[in-house]
Amino acid sequence: MKAIRLIVSGGGTGGHIYPALSIASQIKKEIDDAVILFVGAKGKMEMDKVPKAGFLIKGVWISGFQRSLSLQNLLFPLKLVVSLIQAYIIIRRFKPNLVVGTGGFSSGPVLKIAQWLNIATIIQEQNSYPGVTNKLLSKKVNTICVAFEGMEHHFPADKIKITGNPIRSNVWKTRAPKKAKEFFGLDPNKQTLAIIGGSLGALRVNELIAAQLDFIQSFDLQILWQCGDLYYDQYKEKSKEGIVIRSFIYKMQQFYSAADFIISRAGAGSISELCGVGKPLLLIPSPNVTANHQYHNAIALEKKGAAFVIEEKNIETDFKRIFNKLVSDTVVQKSMHKELKALAKPEAAQSIVKEITALL
Protein backbone atom coordinates (compact mmCIF):
# COMPACT_ATOMS: atom_id res chain seq x y z
CA MET A 1 0.00 0.00 0.00
CA LYS A 2 1.31 3.45 -0.94
CA ALA A 3 2.04 5.95 1.84
CA ILE A 4 -0.54 8.68 2.40
CA ARG A 5 0.85 12.00 1.15
CA LEU A 6 -0.48 15.29 2.51
CA ILE A 7 0.33 18.96 1.99
CA VAL A 8 -0.36 21.35 4.85
CA SER A 9 -0.37 25.05 4.00
CA GLY A 10 -0.91 28.12 6.12
CA GLY A 11 1.10 30.82 7.79
CA GLY A 12 2.08 34.43 8.08
CA THR A 13 1.21 34.49 11.79
CA GLY A 14 1.36 32.03 14.68
CA GLY A 15 -2.44 31.91 14.58
CA HIS A 16 -2.21 30.01 11.29
CA ILE A 17 1.08 28.17 11.83
CA TYR A 18 0.52 26.54 15.22
CA PRO A 19 -2.84 24.98 14.30
CA ALA A 20 -1.18 23.62 11.14
CA LEU A 21 1.63 22.09 13.21
CA SER A 22 -0.87 20.61 15.68
CA ILE A 23 -2.82 19.01 12.83
CA ALA A 24 0.35 17.66 11.20
CA SER A 25 1.59 16.21 14.50
CA GLN A 26 -1.76 14.50 15.08
CA ILE A 27 -1.70 13.08 11.53
CA LYS A 28 1.73 11.55 12.25
CA LYS A 29 0.35 10.01 15.47
CA GLU A 30 -2.67 8.45 13.78
CA ILE A 31 -1.36 7.61 10.29
CA ASP A 32 1.98 5.83 10.63
CA ASP A 33 3.03 6.03 7.00
CA ALA A 34 1.87 9.59 6.34
CA VAL A 35 4.31 11.80 4.42
CA ILE A 36 3.70 15.49 5.11
CA LEU A 37 4.98 18.54 3.23
CA PHE A 38 4.32 22.09 4.38
CA VAL A 39 4.00 24.96 1.93
CA GLY A 40 4.44 28.50 3.24
CA ALA A 41 5.19 32.03 2.08
CA LYS A 42 8.85 32.80 1.45
CA GLY A 43 10.29 35.12 4.07
CA LYS A 44 7.48 34.53 6.60
CA MET A 45 7.79 32.98 10.06
CA GLU A 46 6.59 29.52 8.96
CA MET A 47 9.82 29.07 6.99
CA ASP A 48 11.63 29.05 10.36
CA LYS A 49 9.04 27.54 12.73
CA VAL A 50 8.05 24.51 10.63
CA PRO A 51 11.56 23.02 10.14
CA LYS A 52 12.20 23.52 13.87
CA ALA A 53 9.12 21.36 14.51
CA GLY A 54 10.61 18.62 12.32
CA PHE A 55 8.69 19.05 9.07
CA LEU A 56 9.86 19.79 5.53
CA ILE A 57 8.60 23.06 4.01
CA LYS A 58 8.64 24.63 0.55
CA GLY A 59 8.05 28.34 -0.03
CA VAL A 60 5.99 30.22 -2.61
CA TRP A 61 6.39 33.92 -3.52
CA ILE A 62 3.16 35.32 -2.09
CA SER A 63 2.27 38.12 0.28
CA GLY A 64 -0.91 39.81 1.37
CA PHE A 65 -2.77 42.55 -0.43
CA GLN A 66 -2.39 45.68 1.69
CA ARG A 67 -5.63 47.38 2.68
CA SER A 68 -3.91 50.77 2.49
CA LEU A 69 -2.22 52.28 -0.57
CA SER A 70 1.09 50.51 -0.97
CA LEU A 71 3.73 49.90 -3.60
CA GLN A 72 3.57 46.23 -2.58
CA ASN A 73 0.09 46.06 -4.09
CA LEU A 74 1.56 46.71 -7.54
CA LEU A 75 3.53 43.48 -7.19
CA PHE A 76 0.57 41.46 -5.94
CA PRO A 77 -0.76 40.28 -9.35
CA LEU A 78 2.74 39.15 -10.38
CA LYS A 79 3.33 37.41 -7.05
CA LEU A 80 -0.04 35.66 -7.33
CA VAL A 81 0.71 34.31 -10.81
CA VAL A 82 4.21 33.19 -9.80
CA SER A 83 2.94 31.53 -6.61
CA LEU A 84 0.25 29.65 -8.55
CA ILE A 85 2.93 28.32 -10.90
CA GLN A 86 5.15 27.39 -7.95
CA ALA A 87 2.23 25.68 -6.19
CA TYR A 88 1.44 23.73 -9.39
CA ILE A 89 5.04 22.49 -9.64
CA ILE A 90 5.13 21.51 -5.94
CA ILE A 91 1.84 19.61 -6.16
CA ARG A 92 2.70 17.81 -9.42
CA ARG A 93 6.02 16.67 -7.95
CA PHE A 94 4.77 15.73 -4.47
CA LYS A 95 1.48 14.13 -5.67
CA PRO A 96 -0.56 14.65 -2.46
CA ASN A 97 -3.71 12.66 -1.68
CA LEU A 98 -5.13 15.66 0.18
CA VAL A 99 -4.27 19.31 0.91
CA VAL A 100 -5.02 21.02 4.25
CA GLY A 101 -5.19 24.83 4.56
CA THR A 102 -5.17 26.73 7.84
CA GLY A 103 -5.41 30.25 6.42
CA GLY A 104 -2.90 32.93 5.54
CA PHE A 105 -2.00 33.95 2.02
CA SER A 106 0.30 31.00 1.28
CA SER A 107 -2.60 28.56 1.51
CA GLY A 108 -4.53 30.39 -1.24
CA PRO A 109 -2.54 29.38 -4.35
CA VAL A 110 -1.78 25.90 -2.97
CA LEU A 111 -5.39 24.95 -2.29
CA LYS A 112 -6.61 26.64 -5.48
CA ILE A 113 -4.24 24.53 -7.61
CA ALA A 114 -5.27 21.39 -5.69
CA GLN A 115 -8.92 22.20 -6.43
CA TRP A 116 -8.16 22.69 -10.14
CA LEU A 117 -6.43 19.29 -10.14
CA ASN A 118 -9.37 17.62 -8.35
CA ILE A 119 -7.36 16.80 -5.24
CA ALA A 120 -9.37 16.69 -1.99
CA THR A 121 -9.03 19.83 0.13
CA ILE A 122 -9.95 20.78 3.69
CA ILE A 123 -9.63 24.13 5.46
CA GLN A 124 -9.49 24.95 9.15
CA GLU A 125 -10.76 28.39 10.19
CA GLN A 126 -9.63 29.53 13.64
CA ASN A 127 -11.69 32.71 13.97
CA SER A 128 -15.38 33.50 14.32
CA TYR A 129 -15.02 35.88 11.37
CA PRO A 130 -13.10 34.13 8.59
CA GLY A 131 -10.10 35.45 6.72
CA VAL A 132 -10.22 36.42 3.05
CA THR A 133 -8.26 33.38 1.86
CA ASN A 134 -10.53 30.82 3.51
CA LYS A 135 -13.63 32.68 2.32
CA LEU A 136 -12.43 32.52 -1.28
CA LEU A 137 -11.50 28.84 -1.02
CA SER A 138 -14.62 27.70 0.83
CA LYS A 139 -16.89 27.25 -2.19
CA LYS A 140 -14.84 24.39 -3.61
CA VAL A 141 -13.23 22.72 -0.59
CA ASN A 142 -14.57 19.37 0.56
CA THR A 143 -14.71 20.12 4.29
CA ILE A 144 -14.48 23.23 6.48
CA CYS A 145 -13.43 22.71 10.11
CA VAL A 146 -14.43 25.62 12.36
CA ALA A 147 -14.14 26.59 16.02
CA PHE A 148 -17.27 28.71 16.45
CA GLU A 149 -20.99 28.23 15.89
CA GLY A 150 -22.82 30.39 13.36
CA MET A 151 -20.23 30.01 10.61
CA GLU A 152 -22.92 29.21 8.03
CA HIS A 153 -23.16 32.98 7.62
CA HIS A 154 -19.74 32.84 5.97
CA PHE A 155 -19.35 29.31 4.59
CA PRO A 156 -21.53 26.69 2.81
CA ALA A 157 -23.44 25.09 5.69
CA ASP A 158 -23.25 21.53 4.32
CA LYS A 159 -19.43 21.57 4.44
CA ILE A 160 -19.02 22.84 8.01
CA LYS A 161 -17.77 20.64 10.86
CA ILE A 162 -17.42 22.19 14.34
CA THR A 163 -14.14 20.72 15.55
CA GLY A 164 -12.59 23.51 17.61
CA ASN A 165 -9.08 24.91 17.27
CA PRO A 166 -6.09 22.61 17.80
CA ILE A 167 -4.23 23.87 20.86
CA ARG A 168 -0.96 23.12 22.60
CA SER A 169 -1.29 19.74 24.27
CA ASN A 170 -2.26 19.74 27.94
CA VAL A 171 -1.91 23.49 28.64
CA TRP A 172 -5.60 23.55 29.50
CA LYS A 173 -5.24 20.78 32.11
CA THR A 174 -4.87 23.08 35.10
CA ARG A 175 -3.87 21.41 38.35
CA ALA A 176 -2.14 22.05 41.69
CA PRO A 177 -2.84 25.81 41.81
CA LYS A 178 -0.88 26.30 45.06
CA LYS A 179 2.24 24.72 43.58
CA ALA A 180 1.81 26.77 40.40
CA LYS A 181 1.65 29.99 42.44
CA GLU A 182 4.78 28.99 44.33
CA PHE A 183 6.46 28.26 40.97
CA PHE A 184 6.09 31.97 40.13
CA GLY A 185 7.09 33.12 43.61
CA LEU A 186 3.55 34.03 44.63
CA ASP A 187 1.61 33.39 47.85
CA PRO A 188 -0.02 29.96 47.40
CA ASN A 189 -3.02 30.94 49.51
CA LYS A 190 -3.88 34.19 47.75
CA GLN A 191 -6.10 34.73 44.72
CA THR A 192 -4.20 35.69 41.57
CA LEU A 193 -5.01 37.84 38.55
CA ALA A 194 -3.06 36.63 35.51
CA ILE A 195 -2.54 38.96 32.54
CA ILE A 196 -1.31 37.80 29.16
CA GLY A 197 -0.92 39.87 26.01
CA GLY A 198 0.96 37.64 23.59
CA SER A 199 4.69 36.97 23.19
CA LEU A 200 5.59 40.53 22.20
CA GLY A 201 3.10 42.09 24.59
CA ALA A 202 0.09 44.38 24.27
CA LEU A 203 0.77 48.09 24.69
CA ARG A 204 -2.71 49.20 25.74
CA VAL A 205 -3.20 46.27 28.14
CA ASN A 206 0.17 46.99 29.78
CA GLU A 207 -0.70 50.68 30.15
CA LEU A 208 -4.00 49.71 31.74
CA ILE A 209 -2.47 47.31 34.28
CA ALA A 210 0.30 49.75 35.19
CA ALA A 211 -2.27 52.48 35.85
CA GLN A 212 -4.61 50.19 37.83
CA LEU A 213 -2.19 48.24 40.06
CA ASP A 214 -3.45 49.87 43.28
CA PHE A 215 -7.09 49.35 42.27
CA ILE A 216 -6.48 45.67 41.42
CA GLN A 217 -4.63 45.04 44.68
CA SER A 218 -7.46 46.66 46.65
CA PHE A 219 -9.35 43.39 46.01
CA ASP A 220 -6.59 41.55 47.92
CA LEU A 221 -5.31 40.05 44.68
CA GLN A 222 -1.75 39.28 43.68
CA ILE A 223 -0.72 39.83 40.07
CA LEU A 224 1.05 37.59 37.55
CA TRP A 225 1.72 39.83 34.56
CA GLN A 226 3.19 38.74 31.25
CA CYS A 227 4.02 42.10 29.68
CA GLY A 228 5.88 40.89 26.56
CA ASP A 229 9.46 41.17 25.35
CA LEU A 230 8.91 44.64 23.91
CA TYR A 231 7.79 46.14 27.22
CA TYR A 232 9.65 44.22 29.92
CA ASP A 233 12.38 46.83 30.46
CA GLN A 234 9.69 49.50 30.82
CA TYR A 235 7.67 47.68 33.49
CA LYS A 236 10.09 45.35 35.33
CA GLU A 237 10.74 47.89 38.11
CA LYS A 238 7.08 47.59 39.15
CA SER A 239 7.80 44.05 40.46
CA LYS A 240 7.42 43.80 44.22
CA GLU A 241 5.79 41.46 46.72
CA GLY A 242 2.49 40.38 45.21
CA ILE A 243 3.38 41.55 41.68
CA VAL A 244 5.35 39.18 39.45
CA ILE A 245 6.23 40.48 35.98
CA ARG A 246 7.59 38.27 33.21
CA SER A 247 8.53 39.12 29.64
CA PHE A 248 7.44 35.70 28.37
CA ILE A 249 5.79 32.63 29.87
CA TYR A 250 7.37 29.33 28.90
CA LYS A 251 5.27 27.17 31.24
CA MET A 252 1.73 28.04 30.17
CA GLN A 253 0.18 25.15 32.10
CA GLN A 254 1.67 26.59 35.29
CA PHE A 255 0.49 30.08 34.32
CA TYR A 256 -3.10 28.94 33.80
CA SER A 257 -3.00 26.82 36.97
CA ALA A 258 -1.83 29.78 39.07
CA ALA A 259 -4.61 32.04 37.75
CA ASP A 260 -7.91 32.64 39.53
CA PHE A 261 -8.90 35.40 37.08
CA ILE A 262 -7.48 36.12 33.62
CA ILE A 263 -7.16 39.22 31.43
CA SER A 264 -6.18 38.37 27.86
CA ARG A 265 -6.18 39.39 24.23
CA ALA A 266 -8.65 37.47 22.05
CA GLY A 267 -6.60 35.63 19.44
CA ALA A 268 -8.29 32.44 18.26
CA GLY A 269 -5.62 30.14 19.71
CA SER A 270 -5.68 31.91 23.07
CA ILE A 271 -9.47 31.73 23.25
CA SER A 272 -9.42 28.00 22.53
CA GLU A 273 -6.98 27.49 25.40
CA LEU A 274 -8.93 29.80 27.72
CA CYS A 275 -12.15 27.87 27.09
CA GLY A 276 -10.41 24.70 28.23
CA VAL A 277 -8.97 26.47 31.27
CA GLY A 278 -12.39 27.77 32.33
CA LYS A 279 -11.23 30.60 34.63
CA PRO A 280 -13.26 33.86 34.93
CA LEU A 281 -12.17 35.89 31.95
CA LEU A 282 -11.90 39.48 30.73
CA LEU A 283 -10.98 39.89 27.07
CA ILE A 284 -9.48 43.06 25.61
CA PRO A 285 -9.35 42.37 21.85
CA SER A 286 -6.59 43.94 19.79
CA PRO A 287 -8.00 46.41 17.25
CA ASN A 288 -4.83 46.07 15.15
CA VAL A 289 -5.53 42.73 13.46
CA THR A 290 -6.89 41.87 10.03
CA ALA A 291 -10.69 42.13 9.70
CA ASN A 292 -10.93 42.87 13.46
CA HIS A 293 -10.81 39.09 14.12
CA GLN A 294 -10.16 39.44 17.83
CA TYR A 295 -13.23 41.58 18.42
CA HIS A 296 -15.47 39.04 16.68
CA ASN A 297 -13.87 36.17 18.63
CA ALA A 298 -14.40 37.99 21.93
CA ILE A 299 -18.02 38.91 21.20
CA ALA A 300 -18.77 35.28 20.32
CA LEU A 301 -17.74 34.36 23.89
CA GLU A 302 -19.52 37.32 25.46
CA LYS A 303 -22.79 36.34 23.78
CA LYS A 304 -22.51 32.93 25.47
CA GLY A 305 -21.84 34.52 28.87
CA ALA A 306 -18.34 33.01 28.84
CA ALA A 307 -16.35 36.25 29.15
CA PHE A 308 -16.50 39.98 29.72
CA VAL A 309 -15.24 42.12 26.83
CA ILE A 310 -13.84 45.66 26.87
CA GLU A 311 -12.80 47.35 23.66
CA GLU A 312 -9.61 49.39 23.91
CA LYS A 313 -11.50 52.61 23.18
CA ASN A 314 -13.70 51.97 26.25
CA ILE A 315 -10.99 50.98 28.75
CA GLU A 316 -11.06 54.22 30.73
CA THR A 317 -14.86 54.23 31.17
CA ASP A 318 -15.54 50.50 31.61
CA PHE A 319 -12.58 48.80 33.30
CA LYS A 320 -13.26 49.42 36.98
CA ARG A 321 -16.96 48.52 36.75
CA ILE A 322 -16.41 45.31 34.78
CA PHE A 323 -13.34 44.22 36.75
CA ASN A 324 -15.25 44.65 40.00
CA LYS A 325 -17.98 42.36 38.67
CA LEU A 326 -15.44 39.82 37.41
CA VAL A 327 -13.71 39.36 40.78
CA SER A 328 -16.64 39.98 43.14
CA ASP A 329 -19.66 38.23 41.60
CA THR A 330 -19.41 34.51 42.43
CA VAL A 331 -22.57 33.72 40.43
CA VAL A 332 -20.99 35.22 37.30
CA GLN A 333 -17.74 33.34 37.99
CA LYS A 334 -19.49 29.97 38.23
CA SER A 335 -21.54 30.70 35.11
CA MET A 336 -18.42 31.71 33.15
CA HIS A 337 -16.65 28.52 34.16
CA LYS A 338 -19.60 26.43 32.99
CA GLU A 339 -19.96 28.29 29.65
CA LEU A 340 -16.23 28.27 28.88
CA LYS A 341 -15.98 24.54 29.54
CA ALA A 342 -19.03 23.94 27.32
CA LEU A 343 -17.23 25.74 24.48
CA ALA A 344 -13.91 23.90 24.99
CA LYS A 345 -12.79 21.45 22.33
CA PRO A 346 -9.59 19.86 23.74
CA GLU A 347 -9.79 17.03 21.19
CA ALA A 348 -9.87 19.42 18.22
CA ALA A 349 -6.78 18.03 16.48
CA GLN A 350 -8.20 14.49 16.67
CA SER A 351 -11.54 15.70 15.30
CA ILE A 352 -9.84 17.41 12.35
CA VAL A 353 -7.75 14.33 11.57
CA LYS A 354 -10.97 12.30 11.66
CA GLU A 355 -12.37 14.57 8.91
CA ILE A 356 -9.12 14.20 6.96
CA THR A 357 -9.19 10.40 7.13
CA ALA A 358 -12.86 10.42 6.09
CA LEU A 359 -11.87 12.27 2.89
CA LEU A 360 -8.90 9.97 2.29
C-alpha positions as CSV (number, residue, x, y, z in Angstrom):
1,M,0.0,0.0,0.0
2,K,1.3,3.5,-0.9
3,A,2.0,6.0,1.8
4,I,-0.5,8.7,2.4
5,R,0.9,12.0,1.2
6,L,-0.5,15.3,2.5
7,I,0.3,19.0,2.0
8,V,-0.4,21.4,4.9
9,S,-0.4,25.1,4.0
10,G,-0.9,28.1,6.1
11,G,1.1,30.8,7.8
12,G,2.1,34.4,8.1
13,T,1.2,34.5,11.8
14,G,1.4,32.0,14.7
15,G,-2.4,31.9,14.6
16,H,-2.2,30.0,11.3
17,I,1.1,28.2,11.8
18,Y,0.5,26.5,15.2
19,P,-2.8,25.0,14.3
20,A,-1.2,23.6,11.1
21,L,1.6,22.1,13.2
22,S,-0.9,20.6,15.7
23,I,-2.8,19.0,12.8
24,A,0.4,17.7,11.2
25,S,1.6,16.2,14.5
26,Q,-1.8,14.5,15.1
27,I,-1.7,13.1,11.5
28,K,1.7,11.6,12.3
29,K,0.4,10.0,15.5
30,E,-2.7,8.5,13.8
31,I,-1.4,7.6,10.3
32,D,2.0,5.8,10.6
33,D,3.0,6.0,7.0
34,A,1.9,9.6,6.3
35,V,4.3,11.8,4.4
36,I,3.7,15.5,5.1
37,L,5.0,18.5,3.2
38,F,4.3,22.1,4.4
39,V,4.0,25.0,1.9
40,G,4.4,28.5,3.2
41,A,5.2,32.0,2.1
42,K,8.8,32.8,1.4
43,G,10.3,35.1,4.1
44,K,7.5,34.5,6.6
45,M,7.8,33.0,10.1
46,E,6.6,29.5,9.0
47,M,9.8,29.1,7.0
48,D,11.6,29.0,10.4
49,K,9.0,27.5,12.7
50,V,8.0,24.5,10.6
51,P,11.6,23.0,10.1
52,K,12.2,23.5,13.9
53,A,9.1,21.4,14.5
54,G,10.6,18.6,12.3
55,F,8.7,19.1,9.1
56,L,9.9,19.8,5.5
57,I,8.6,23.1,4.0
58,K,8.6,24.6,0.6
59,G,8.1,28.3,0.0
60,V,6.0,30.2,-2.6
61,W,6.4,33.9,-3.5
62,I,3.2,35.3,-2.1
63,S,2.3,38.1,0.3
64,G,-0.9,39.8,1.4
65,F,-2.8,42.5,-0.4
66,Q,-2.4,45.7,1.7
67,R,-5.6,47.4,2.7
68,S,-3.9,50.8,2.5
69,L,-2.2,52.3,-0.6
70,S,1.1,50.5,-1.0
71,L,3.7,49.9,-3.6
72,Q,3.6,46.2,-2.6
73,N,0.1,46.1,-4.1
74,L,1.6,46.7,-7.5
75,L,3.5,43.5,-7.2
76,F,0.6,41.5,-5.9
77,P,-0.8,40.3,-9.4
78,L,2.7,39.1,-10.4
79,K,3.3,37.4,-7.0
80,L,0.0,35.7,-7.3
81,V,0.7,34.3,-10.8
82,V,4.2,33.2,-9.8
83,S,2.9,31.5,-6.6
84,L,0.2,29.7,-8.6
85,I,2.9,28.3,-10.9
86,Q,5.2,27.4,-7.9
87,A,2.2,25.7,-6.2
88,Y,1.4,23.7,-9.4
89,I,5.0,22.5,-9.6
90,I,5.1,21.5,-5.9
91,I,1.8,19.6,-6.2
92,R,2.7,17.8,-9.4
93,R,6.0,16.7,-7.9
94,F,4.8,15.7,-4.5
95,K,1.5,14.1,-5.7
96,P,-0.6,14.7,-2.5
97,N,-3.7,12.7,-1.7
98,L,-5.1,15.7,0.2
99,V,-4.3,19.3,0.9
100,V,-5.0,21.0,4.2
101,G,-5.2,24.8,4.6
102,T,-5.2,26.7,7.8
103,G,-5.4,30.3,6.4
104,G,-2.9,32.9,5.5
105,F,-2.0,33.9,2.0
106,S,0.3,31.0,1.3
107,S,-2.6,28.6,1.5
108,G,-4.5,30.4,-1.2
109,P,-2.5,29.4,-4.3
110,V,-1.8,25.9,-3.0
111,L,-5.4,24.9,-2.3
112,K,-6.6,26.6,-5.5
113,I,-4.2,24.5,-7.6
114,A,-5.3,21.4,-5.7
115,Q,-8.9,22.2,-6.4
116,W,-8.2,22.7,-10.1
117,L,-6.4,19.3,-10.1
118,N,-9.4,17.6,-8.3
119,I,-7.4,16.8,-5.2
120,A,-9.4,16.7,-2.0
121,T,-9.0,19.8,0.1
122,I,-9.9,20.8,3.7
123,I,-9.6,24.1,5.5
124,Q,-9.5,24.9,9.1
125,E,-10.8,28.4,10.2
126,Q,-9.6,29.5,13.6
127,N,-11.7,32.7,14.0
128,S,-15.4,33.5,14.3
129,Y,-15.0,35.9,11.4
130,P,-13.1,34.1,8.6
131,G,-10.1,35.5,6.7
132,V,-10.2,36.4,3.0
133,T,-8.3,33.4,1.9
134,N,-10.5,30.8,3.5
135,K,-13.6,32.7,2.3
136,L,-12.4,32.5,-1.3
137,L,-11.5,28.8,-1.0
138,S,-14.6,27.7,0.8
139,K,-16.9,27.3,-2.2
140,K,-14.8,24.4,-3.6
141,V,-13.2,22.7,-0.6
142,N,-14.6,19.4,0.6
143,T,-14.7,20.1,4.3
144,I,-14.5,23.2,6.5
145,C,-13.4,22.7,10.1
146,V,-14.4,25.6,12.4
147,A,-14.1,26.6,16.0
148,F,-17.3,28.7,16.5
149,E,-21.0,28.2,15.9
150,G,-22.8,30.4,13.4
151,M,-20.2,30.0,10.6
152,E,-22.9,29.2,8.0
153,H,-23.2,33.0,7.6
154,H,-19.7,32.8,6.0
155,F,-19.4,29.3,4.6
156,P,-21.5,26.7,2.8
157,A,-23.4,25.1,5.7
158,D,-23.3,21.5,4.3
159,K,-19.4,21.6,4.4
160,I,-19.0,22.8,8.0
161,K,-17.8,20.6,10.9
162,I,-17.4,22.2,14.3
163,T,-14.1,20.7,15.5
164,G,-12.6,23.5,17.6
165,N,-9.1,24.9,17.3
166,P,-6.1,22.6,17.8
167,I,-4.2,23.9,20.9
168,R,-1.0,23.1,22.6
169,S,-1.3,19.7,24.3
170,N,-2.3,19.7,27.9
171,V,-1.9,23.5,28.6
172,W,-5.6,23.6,29.5
173,K,-5.2,20.8,32.1
174,T,-4.9,23.1,35.1
175,R,-3.9,21.4,38.3
176,A,-2.1,22.0,41.7
177,P,-2.8,25.8,41.8
178,K,-0.9,26.3,45.1
179,K,2.2,24.7,43.6
180,A,1.8,26.8,40.4
181,K,1.6,30.0,42.4
182,E,4.8,29.0,44.3
183,F,6.5,28.3,41.0
184,F,6.1,32.0,40.1
185,G,7.1,33.1,43.6
186,L,3.5,34.0,44.6
187,D,1.6,33.4,47.8
188,P,0.0,30.0,47.4
189,N,-3.0,30.9,49.5
190,K,-3.9,34.2,47.8
191,Q,-6.1,34.7,44.7
192,T,-4.2,35.7,41.6
193,L,-5.0,37.8,38.5
194,A,-3.1,36.6,35.5
195,I,-2.5,39.0,32.5
196,I,-1.3,37.8,29.2
197,G,-0.9,39.9,26.0
198,G,1.0,37.6,23.6
199,S,4.7,37.0,23.2
200,L,5.6,40.5,22.2
201,G,3.1,42.1,24.6
202,A,0.1,44.4,24.3
203,L,0.8,48.1,24.7
204,R,-2.7,49.2,25.7
205,V,-3.2,46.3,28.1
206,N,0.2,47.0,29.8
207,E,-0.7,50.7,30.1
208,L,-4.0,49.7,31.7
209,I,-2.5,47.3,34.3
210,A,0.3,49.8,35.2
211,A,-2.3,52.5,35.8
212,Q,-4.6,50.2,37.8
213,L,-2.2,48.2,40.1
214,D,-3.5,49.9,43.3
215,F,-7.1,49.4,42.3
216,I,-6.5,45.7,41.4
217,Q,-4.6,45.0,44.7
218,S,-7.5,46.7,46.7
219,F,-9.4,43.4,46.0
220,D,-6.6,41.5,47.9
221,L,-5.3,40.0,44.7
222,Q,-1.8,39.3,43.7
223,I,-0.7,39.8,40.1
224,L,1.0,37.6,37.5
225,W,1.7,39.8,34.6
226,Q,3.2,38.7,31.3
227,C,4.0,42.1,29.7
228,G,5.9,40.9,26.6
229,D,9.5,41.2,25.3
230,L,8.9,44.6,23.9
231,Y,7.8,46.1,27.2
232,Y,9.7,44.2,29.9
233,D,12.4,46.8,30.5
234,Q,9.7,49.5,30.8
235,Y,7.7,47.7,33.5
236,K,10.1,45.3,35.3
237,E,10.7,47.9,38.1
238,K,7.1,47.6,39.2
239,S,7.8,44.1,40.5
240,K,7.4,43.8,44.2
241,E,5.8,41.5,46.7
242,G,2.5,40.4,45.2
243,I,3.4,41.5,41.7
244,V,5.3,39.2,39.4
245,I,6.2,40.5,36.0
246,R,7.6,38.3,33.2
247,S,8.5,39.1,29.6
248,F,7.4,35.7,28.4
249,I,5.8,32.6,29.9
250,Y,7.4,29.3,28.9
251,K,5.3,27.2,31.2
252,M,1.7,28.0,30.2
253,Q,0.2,25.1,32.1
254,Q,1.7,26.6,35.3
255,F,0.5,30.1,34.3
256,Y,-3.1,28.9,33.8
257,S,-3.0,26.8,37.0
258,A,-1.8,29.8,39.1
259,A,-4.6,32.0,37.8
260,D,-7.9,32.6,39.5
261,F,-8.9,35.4,37.1
262,I,-7.5,36.1,33.6
263,I,-7.2,39.2,31.4
264,S,-6.2,38.4,27.9
265,R,-6.2,39.4,24.2
266,A,-8.7,37.5,22.0
267,G,-6.6,35.6,19.4
268,A,-8.3,32.4,18.3
269,G,-5.6,30.1,19.7
270,S,-5.7,31.9,23.1
271,I,-9.5,31.7,23.2
272,S,-9.4,28.0,22.5
273,E,-7.0,27.5,25.4
274,L,-8.9,29.8,27.7
275,C,-12.1,27.9,27.1
276,G,-10.4,24.7,28.2
277,V,-9.0,26.5,31.3
278,G,-12.4,27.8,32.3
279,K,-11.2,30.6,34.6
280,P,-13.3,33.9,34.9
281,L,-12.2,35.9,31.9
282,L,-11.9,39.5,30.7
283,L,-11.0,39.9,27.1
284,I,-9.5,43.1,25.6
285,P,-9.3,42.4,21.8
286,S,-6.6,43.9,19.8
287,P,-8.0,46.4,17.3
288,N,-4.8,46.1,15.2
289,V,-5.5,42.7,13.5
290,T,-6.9,41.9,10.0
291,A,-10.7,42.1,9.7
292,N,-10.9,42.9,13.5
293,H,-10.8,39.1,14.1
294,Q,-10.2,39.4,17.8
295,Y,-13.2,41.6,18.4
296,H,-15.5,39.0,16.7
297,N,-13.9,36.2,18.6
298,A,-14.4,38.0,21.9
299,I,-18.0,38.9,21.2
300,A,-18.8,35.3,20.3
301,L,-17.7,34.4,23.9
302,E,-19.5,37.3,25.5
303,K,-22.8,36.3,23.8
304,K,-22.5,32.9,25.5
305,G,-21.8,34.5,28.9
306,A,-18.3,33.0,28.8
307,A,-16.3,36.2,29.2
308,F,-16.5,40.0,29.7
309,V,-15.2,42.1,26.8
310,I,-13.8,45.7,26.9
311,E,-12.8,47.3,23.7
312,E,-9.6,49.4,23.9
313,K,-11.5,52.6,23.2
314,N,-13.7,52.0,26.3
315,I,-11.0,51.0,28.8
316,E,-11.1,54.2,30.7
317,T,-14.9,54.2,31.2
318,D,-15.5,50.5,31.6
319,F,-12.6,48.8,33.3
320,K,-13.3,49.4,37.0
321,R,-17.0,48.5,36.8
322,I,-16.4,45.3,34.8
323,F,-13.3,44.2,36.7
324,N,-15.3,44.7,40.0
325,K,-18.0,42.4,38.7
326,L,-15.4,39.8,37.4
327,V,-13.7,39.4,40.8
328,S,-16.6,40.0,43.1
329,D,-19.7,38.2,41.6
330,T,-19.4,34.5,42.4
331,V,-22.6,33.7,40.4
332,V,-21.0,35.2,37.3
333,Q,-17.7,33.3,38.0
334,K,-19.5,30.0,38.2
335,S,-21.5,30.7,35.1
336,M,-18.4,31.7,33.1
337,H,-16.6,28.5,34.2
338,K,-19.6,26.4,33.0
339,E,-20.0,28.3,29.7
340,L,-16.2,28.3,28.9
341,K,-16.0,24.5,29.5
342,A,-19.0,23.9,27.3
343,L,-17.2,25.7,24.5
344,A,-13.9,23.9,25.0
345,K,-12.8,21.4,22.3
346,P,-9.6,19.9,23.7
347,E,-9.8,17.0,21.2
348,A,-9.9,19.4,18.2
349,A,-6.8,18.0,16.5
350,Q,-8.2,14.5,16.7
351,S,-11.5,15.7,15.3
352,I,-9.8,17.4,12.4
353,V,-7.8,14.3,11.6
354,K,-11.0,12.3,11.7
355,E,-12.4,14.6,8.9
356,I,-9.1,14.2,7.0
357,T,-9.2,10.4,7.1
358,A,-12.9,10.4,6.1
359,L,-11.9,12.3,2.9
360,L,-8.9,10.0,2.3
